[in-house]
């Protein structure tokens, strides 16, 4: 009976030893998997940092472009105001009697008829003829 008991303990010890070995193999496999996950996590963190840096650069560039656009818009508005003043001056000059008189005289010298001059200047035929007669 003692031999049987010793065999039983020995078999149970061998079984326990196999279980412990399997447990350690499984543990080693889990550690390898965990190491792989940690390495992937480090790579992921590096990619996130790179993406964050890239995004910050894009935002900074976007802000710079926005400031440049605002400056260009201000300059454009100044130029538009200057052009409007010039157009108003030109319009006033074009409607001045002296300018109209010069246009009519130059047109008459170029051989245009009084009717053509009246149509192009918007004046009446009598006004055109009066200006031509004064010349």
Buried (B, 14 or more C-beta within 10 A) or exposed (E): EEEEEEEEEEEEEEEEEEEEEEEEEEEEEEEEEEEEEEEEEEEEEEEEEEEEEEEEEEEEEEEEEEEEEEEEEEEEEEEEEEEEEEEEEEEEEEEEEEEBBEBBBEBBEEEBEBEBBBEEBEBEEEBBBEBBEEE
